[in-house]
Amino acid sequence: MSRLELPREIWVLVAAALAVSLGYGIVAPVLPQFAKSFGVTTTLATVVVSAFAFMRLVFAPVSGALSARFGERSMYMAGIVIVAASSAASAAAQSYWHLLVVRALGGVGSVMFTVAAMSLIIKLSPVHARGRASAAYGSGFLLGSILGPAVGGVLAPLGFRWPFVIYAALLLVAAAIVFVAIPGSAVQGGPNAGGDTGREADVGKAQPAPKPMTVGEAFRLRRFKIVLLTAFAQGWTNFGVRVAVVPLLASAIPGAPTWLAGAALMAFAAGNGLALTRSGYLSDLYGRKYLVVAGLVISGLFTLPMGVWDSTLLILVASFMGGFGSGAIQPSQQGAVADIIGDRPGSNVVSFFQQSSDLGQILGPIAAGVMIDHSGYLLAYAVSGAILLVVALAWILGVRETGRRGA
């Protein structure tokens, strides 16, 4: 089996992802606490996280169409700039409702650059290295997520607002990286652009561009439905509840160190990054199912007891293992979407996949906030962990793996 190098443009996107996630990692531990500083309930504090995801969900179909119309590169940079403006406005928020509105508007830009980035990964990566390309891109995000909370801890004496200013600046750096290092011609000439599979040379003339895959076509495949459930579960537990609730849990534990919120998010990111070092490769080699099931089970089991543990060490271990499970899931589910799309354009399918994750990110934090306000943290984490385990069962019963994929 020969070693397959990823194109330079993939590594450019990885560098941009690092800049984006470094800023997000700085902001994530302080956002729910910033919202609560305006004197609101836990439920309303989690709504700030959900509002961002809600706007991503609403705007996802439009973002897919815009990427198809104007190109992924342009939409990537436009989305980054919108999120930067939202972050700068969040730093200046004078009330809870001001913060809620400007943070929600950032979700529009977020889904624009997220859908565009995933479409670029599919277009620019070789067919048999899509899992590795997704893992590399995810590793850029995870490295920033590890470093970001650490930097945020150093910046804690500056208060809640400065992290948003720094996030805005790092987003503009990411836009500049892509603008300079990925010219439009590179995107149009990517290995999978236009569905070129190398057959043109055999027939001596260009083949007609394949028709874009529709969401309806993808929905006829049982595997796609289960991938959507996986994205929903990831969004609910690992992207929504974890970001919205872990900082609040850390601040609610009597005698817990002030750095616990950032450290728990760092531990999750570290576990995620460790899994990503091999999960993409293994996914390409042996198939998507085994990695997804293992990741869902590990993450689910270590989420269940989070609501009853009051030990700093146990929370850090559970966060690390939850992240490890999430890292096993991520490239495999993205690779599964790429397998379904094949060599056809599929921006609308990608955006619908992203909507499933965003729906989980909307419902998870709000439901967890309500459960915490009325019952405490135990129920919120028990439900969140159980959702992951139920989806693992759906993969076991509903997906037949086809075996080795090659590399």
C-alpha positions as CSV (number, residue, x, y, z in Angstrom):
1,M,0.0,0.0,0.0
2,S,1.6,3.3,-1.2
3,R,1.6,6.4,0.8
4,L,-0.7,9.0,-0.6
5,E,0.2,12.6,0.0
6,L,-2.6,15.1,0.6
7,P,-2.7,18.2,-1.8
8,R,-1.2,21.4,-0.6
9,E,-4.6,23.1,-0.5
10,I,-5.8,20.7,2.1
11,W,-3.0,21.8,4.4
12,V,-3.8,25.4,3.8
13,L,-7.4,24.7,4.9
14,V,-5.9,22.9,8.0
15,A,-3.9,26.0,8.8
16,A,-7.0,28.2,8.5
17,A,-8.9,25.8,10.7
18,L,-6.2,26.1,13.3
19,A,-6.6,29.9,13.4
20,V,-10.4,29.7,13.6
21,S,-10.5,27.1,16.3
22,L,-7.8,28.8,18.4
23,G,-10.1,31.8,18.7
24,Y,-13.1,29.7,19.3
25,G,-11.3,27.8,22.0
26,I,-10.5,31.1,23.7
27,V,-14.2,32.1,23.6
28,A,-15.9,28.8,24.4
29,P,-15.2,28.6,28.2
30,V,-16.3,32.2,28.8
31,L,-19.4,32.4,26.6
32,P,-22.0,30.7,28.9
33,Q,-20.5,32.6,31.9
34,F,-20.6,35.9,30.0
35,A,-24.3,35.3,29.3
36,K,-25.0,34.5,33.0
37,S,-23.2,37.7,34.0
38,F,-26.3,39.6,32.8
39,G,-28.3,37.9,35.6
40,V,-30.2,35.3,33.5
41,T,-31.0,31.6,34.2
42,T,-29.0,28.6,33.1
43,T,-31.6,27.9,30.4
44,L,-31.2,31.4,28.9
45,A,-27.4,31.1,29.1
46,T,-27.5,27.9,27.1
47,V,-29.9,29.6,24.6
48,V,-26.9,31.8,23.5
49,V,-25.1,28.7,22.3
50,S,-28.3,27.3,20.7
51,A,-29.1,30.6,18.9
52,F,-25.8,30.4,17.0
53,A,-26.6,26.8,15.9
54,F,-30.2,27.8,15.1
55,M,-29.1,30.4,12.6
56,R,-26.7,27.8,11.1
57,L,-29.6,25.5,10.7
58,V,-31.9,28.1,9.1
59,F,-29.3,29.3,6.7
60,A,-27.8,25.9,5.8
61,P,-29.9,25.3,2.6
62,V,-29.1,28.8,1.4
63,S,-25.4,28.4,2.1
64,G,-25.3,25.2,0.0
65,A,-26.9,27.0,-2.9
66,L,-24.6,30.0,-2.5
67,S,-21.5,27.7,-2.6
68,A,-22.8,26.1,-5.8
69,R,-23.6,29.5,-7.3
70,F,-20.5,31.6,-6.3
71,G,-18.0,28.9,-5.4
72,E,-16.8,27.4,-2.2
73,R,-13.7,29.6,-1.8
74,S,-15.7,32.8,-2.0
75,M,-18.3,31.6,0.5
76,Y,-15.6,30.4,2.8
77,M,-14.1,33.8,3.1
78,A,-17.4,35.7,3.2
79,G,-18.6,33.4,6.1
80,I,-15.4,33.9,8.0
81,V,-15.7,37.7,7.8
82,I,-19.3,37.6,9.0
83,V,-18.4,35.6,12.1
84,A,-15.5,38.0,12.8
85,A,-17.9,40.9,12.7
86,S,-20.3,39.0,15.0
87,S,-17.5,38.3,17.5
88,A,-16.4,41.9,17.6
89,A,-20.0,43.0,18.2
90,S,-20.3,40.4,21.0
91,A,-17.3,42.0,22.8
92,A,-19.3,45.2,22.9
93,A,-22.6,43.7,24.1
94,Q,-24.3,45.7,26.8
95,S,-27.2,43.3,27.6
96,Y,-28.1,39.7,27.3
97,W,-30.4,40.3,24.4
98,H,-27.7,42.3,22.6
99,L,-25.3,39.4,23.0
100,L,-28.0,36.9,21.9
101,V,-28.7,38.7,18.7
102,V,-25.2,39.4,17.5
103,R,-24.0,35.9,18.5
104,A,-27.0,34.4,16.6
105,L,-26.1,36.4,13.5
106,G,-22.6,34.9,13.6
107,G,-24.2,31.5,12.9
108,V,-25.0,32.7,9.4
109,G,-21.4,33.2,8.6
110,S,-20.4,30.0,10.5
111,V,-22.5,27.7,8.3
112,M,-21.3,29.5,5.2
113,F,-17.7,28.7,5.8
114,T,-18.4,25.3,7.4
115,V,-20.3,24.0,4.4
116,A,-17.9,25.6,2.0
117,A,-14.9,24.0,3.8
118,M,-16.4,20.5,3.8
119,S,-17.2,20.8,0.1
120,L,-13.6,22.0,-0.6
121,I,-12.3,19.0,1.3
122,I,-14.4,16.6,-0.8
123,K,-13.4,18.4,-4.1
124,L,-9.7,18.8,-3.4
125,S,-8.9,15.5,-1.7
126,P,-8.2,12.2,-3.7
127,V,-11.1,9.8,-3.5
128,H,-9.3,7.2,-1.4
129,A,-7.9,9.7,1.1
130,R,-11.1,11.5,2.0
131,G,-11.1,10.1,5.5
132,R,-7.5,11.2,6.0
133,A,-8.2,14.7,4.6
134,S,-11.2,15.1,6.9
135,A,-9.1,13.9,9.9
136,A,-6.3,16.4,9.0
137,Y,-8.8,19.2,8.8
138,G,-10.4,18.1,12.1
139,S,-6.9,17.9,13.6
140,G,-6.4,21.6,12.8
141,F,-9.6,22.4,14.6
142,L,-8.7,20.2,17.5
143,L,-5.2,21.6,18.0
144,G,-6.7,25.1,18.2
145,S,-9.3,23.8,20.6
146,I,-6.6,22.4,22.8
147,L,-4.5,25.6,22.8
148,G,-7.4,28.0,22.9
149,P,-8.7,27.3,26.4
150,A,-5.1,27.5,27.7
151,V,-4.7,30.9,26.1
152,G,-8.1,31.8,27.4
153,G,-7.0,30.9,30.9
154,V,-4.0,33.3,30.6
155,L,-6.4,36.0,29.4
156,A,-9.0,35.4,32.2
157,P,-7.9,38.4,34.2
158,L,-8.9,40.6,31.3
159,G,-12.6,39.7,31.7
160,F,-15.2,38.3,29.4
161,R,-14.9,40.7,26.4
162,W,-11.3,40.5,25.2
163,P,-11.6,36.8,24.1
164,F,-14.2,37.9,21.5
165,V,-11.9,40.6,20.1
166,I,-9.1,38.1,19.8
167,Y,-11.4,35.6,18.1
168,A,-12.4,38.2,15.5
169,A,-8.8,38.9,14.7
170,L,-7.9,35.2,14.3
171,L,-10.9,34.8,12.0
172,L,-9.6,37.5,9.7
173,V,-6.2,35.7,9.7
174,A,-7.9,32.5,8.5
175,A,-9.7,34.4,5.7
176,A,-6.4,35.9,4.6
177,I,-4.7,32.5,4.6
178,V,-7.2,31.0,2.2
179,F,-7.4,34.1,0.0
180,V,-3.6,34.2,-0.5
181,A,-2.8,30.5,-0.6
182,I,-5.7,28.9,-2.4
183,P,-6.3,30.7,-5.8
184,G,-9.6,30.2,-7.5
185,S,-7.9,28.2,-10.3
186,A,-6.8,25.6,-7.7
187,V,-10.4,25.0,-6.6
188,Q,-11.6,24.6,-10.1
189,G,-8.8,22.3,-11.0
190,G,-9.0,20.0,-7.9
191,P,-8.7,16.3,-8.3
192,N,-12.5,15.8,-8.0
193,A,-13.7,19.0,-9.6
194,G,-16.2,18.5,-12.2
195,G,-16.3,14.7,-11.5
196,D,-13.1,14.0,-13.5
197,T,-12.0,10.5,-12.7
198,G,-9.3,10.1,-15.3
199,R,-11.5,8.7,-18.0
200,E,-11.2,11.8,-20.2
201,A,-7.8,10.8,-21.5
202,D,-9.1,7.3,-22.4
203,V,-11.9,8.7,-24.7
204,G,-10.0,11.6,-26.0
205,K,-12.6,14.2,-25.1
206,A,-14.2,15.7,-22.0
207,Q,-17.1,13.9,-20.4
208,P,-20.3,15.9,-19.5
209,A,-20.2,17.2,-15.9
210,P,-22.3,14.9,-13.7
211,K,-25.6,16.2,-12.3
212,P,-25.5,17.3,-8.6
213,M,-26.8,14.8,-6.1
214,T,-30.1,15.9,-4.6
215,V,-31.0,15.5,-0.9
216,G,-33.9,13.3,-2.1
217,E,-31.5,10.9,-3.8
218,A,-29.3,10.7,-0.7
219,F,-32.4,10.1,1.5
220,R,-33.2,6.9,-0.4
221,L,-30.1,5.4,1.2
222,R,-30.5,4.0,4.7
223,R,-26.8,4.8,5.4
224,F,-27.4,8.5,4.8
225,K,-30.4,8.5,7.3
226,I,-28.2,6.9,10.0
227,V,-25.3,9.3,9.2
228,L,-27.8,12.2,9.8
229,L,-28.7,10.6,13.2
230,T,-25.0,10.5,14.1
231,A,-24.6,14.1,13.2
232,F,-27.6,15.0,15.3
233,A,-26.2,13.0,18.3
234,Q,-22.8,14.6,17.9
235,G,-24.4,18.0,17.7
236,W,-26.5,17.5,20.8
237,T,-23.9,16.0,23.1
238,N,-20.4,16.7,21.9
239,F,-20.8,20.1,20.3
240,G,-23.9,21.5,22.1
241,V,-24.2,20.3,25.6
242,R,-20.5,20.0,26.2
243,V,-19.7,23.6,25.1
244,A,-22.8,25.1,26.8
245,V,-22.9,23.0,30.0
246,V,-19.4,22.0,31.0
247,P,-18.3,25.6,31.9
248,L,-21.5,26.0,34.0
249,L,-20.9,22.6,35.7
250,A,-17.3,23.5,36.5
251,S,-18.4,26.8,38.1
252,A,-21.1,25.0,40.1
253,I,-18.8,22.4,41.8
254,P,-17.9,23.6,45.3
255,G,-14.2,24.3,45.6
256,A,-13.5,23.6,42.0
257,P,-10.5,25.5,40.6
258,T,-11.3,28.4,38.3
259,W,-9.4,26.8,35.5
260,L,-11.5,23.7,35.4
261,A,-13.9,24.9,32.6
262,G,-11.1,25.6,30.2
263,A,-9.2,22.5,31.3
264,A,-12.2,20.2,30.7
265,L,-12.6,21.6,27.1
266,M,-8.9,21.2,26.6
267,A,-9.1,17.6,27.7
268,F,-12.0,16.9,25.4
269,A,-10.0,18.4,22.5
270,A,-6.9,16.5,23.4
271,G,-8.7,13.2,23.4
272,N,-10.4,14.2,20.1
273,G,-7.0,15.1,18.5
274,L,-5.4,11.8,19.7
275,A,-8.2,9.8,18.0
276,L,-8.0,11.8,14.8
277,T,-4.3,10.8,14.4
278,R,-5.4,7.3,13.2
279,S,-9.2,7.3,12.9
280,G,-9.3,8.8,9.4
281,Y,-6.7,6.3,8.1
282,L,-8.5,3.4,9.7
283,S,-11.8,4.6,8.3
284,D,-10.4,4.7,4.8
285,L,-8.9,1.2,5.2
286,Y,-11.6,-0.8,7.0
287,G,-14.8,1.2,6.5
288,R,-16.8,3.7,8.4
289,K,-19.0,1.6,10.6
290,Y,-16.5,0.2,13.1
291,L,-15.0,3.5,13.9
292,V,-18.3,5.3,14.3
293,V,-19.8,2.6,16.6
294,A,-16.7,2.5,18.8
295,G,-16.7,6.3,19.0
296,L,-20.3,6.6,19.9
297,V,-20.1,3.9,22.6
298,I,-16.9,5.4,24.2
299,S,-18.2,9.0,24.2
300,G,-21.7,7.9,25.4
301,L,-20.4,5.9,28.3
302,F,-18.1,8.7,29.5
303,T,-20.9,11.3,29.2
304,L,-23.4,9.4,31.3
305,P,-21.8,10.0,34.8
306,M,-20.6,13.6,34.2
307,G,-23.6,14.9,36.2
308,V,-22.8,13.1,39.4
309,W,-19.0,13.5,39.5
310,D,-17.7,16.4,41.6
311,S,-14.0,15.4,41.3
312,T,-11.8,17.6,39.1
313,L,-9.8,14.5,38.0
314,L,-12.8,12.5,37.1
315,I,-14.3,15.3,35.0
316,L,-11.0,15.7,33.2
317,V,-10.8,12.0,32.5
318,A,-14.4,11.8,31.3
319,S,-13.9,14.8,29.1
320,F,-10.7,13.3,27.5
321,M,-12.4,10.0,26.8
322,G,-15.6,11.7,25.5
323,G,-13.3,13.6,23.1
324,F,-11.5,10.4,22.1
325,G,-14.8,8.9,21.1
326,S,-15.9,12.0,19.2
327,G,-12.6,11.9,17.3
328,A,-13.3,8.4,16.1
329,I,-16.7,9.4,14.8
330,Q,-15.9,12.7,13.0
331,P,-13.8,11.6,10.0
332,S,-15.9,8.4,9.5
333,Q,-19.2,10.2,9.3
334,Q,-17.8,12.9,6.9
335,G,-16.2,10.1,4.9
336,A,-19.5,8.4,4.7
337,V,-21.1,11.5,3.3
338,A,-18.3,11.7,0.7
339,D,-18.9,8.1,-0.2
340,I,-22.6,8.7,-0.8
341,I,-21.9,11.8,-3.0
342,G,-19.1,10.1,-4.9
343,D,-17.7,12.1,-7.8
344,R,-20.9,14.2,-8.2
345,P,-21.3,17.8,-6.9
346,G,-23.1,17.6,-3.6
347,S,-23.2,21.0,-1.8
348,N,-26.9,20.6,-0.9
349,V,-26.3,17.1,0.5
350,V,-23.4,18.4,2.6
351,S,-25.5,21.4,3.9
352,F,-28.3,19.0,4.9
353,F,-25.9,16.8,6.7
354,Q,-24.6,19.9,8.5
355,Q,-28.2,20.9,9.4
356,S,-28.6,17.6,11.3
357,S,-25.6,18.5,13.5
358,D,-26.9,22.1,14.0
359,L,-30.4,20.8,15.0
360,G,-28.7,18.8,17.7
361,Q,-26.7,21.8,18.8
362,I,-29.9,23.8,19.1
363,L,-32.0,21.3,21.0
364,G,-29.3,19.8,23.2
365,P,-28.2,22.9,25.2
366,I,-31.8,24.2,25.6
367,A,-33.1,20.8,26.8
368,A,-30.1,20.4,29.1
369,G,-30.6,23.9,30.5
370,V,-34.3,23.1,31.3
371,M,-33.3,19.8,32.9
372,I,-30.6,21.5,35.0
373,D,-32.9,24.3,36.2
374,H,-35.6,21.8,37.3
375,S,-33.6,18.6,38.1
376,G,-29.9,19.2,38.2
377,Y,-27.0,18.0,36.0
378,L,-27.6,14.3,36.4
379,L,-30.6,14.0,34.1
380,A,-29.0,16.3,31.5
381,Y,-25.9,14.2,31.1
382,A,-27.8,10.9,31.4
383,V,-30.0,11.9,28.4
384,S,-27.1,13.2,26.4
385,G,-25.0,10.0,26.9
386,A,-28.0,7.8,26.1
387,I,-28.6,9.5,22.8
388,L,-25.1,8.5,21.6
389,L,-25.6,4.9,22.7
390,V,-28.9,4.7,20.9
391,V,-27.3,5.9,17.6
392,A,-24.5,3.3,18.1
393,L,-27.2,0.6,18.2
394,A,-28.7,2.0,14.9
395,W,-25.3,1.6,13.2
396,I,-25.0,-1.9,14.5
397,L,-28.5,-3.0,13.3
398,G,-28.9,-0.8,10.3
399,V,-25.6,-0.6,8.4
400,R,-23.8,-3.4,6.6
401,E,-20.1,-2.5,6.2
402,T,-18.7,-3.4,2.8
403,G,-15.1,-4.1,4.0
404,R,-11.8,-2.6,3.0
405,R,-11.8,0.6,1.0
406,G,-8.1,0.7,0.0
407,A,-5.8,3.6,0.6
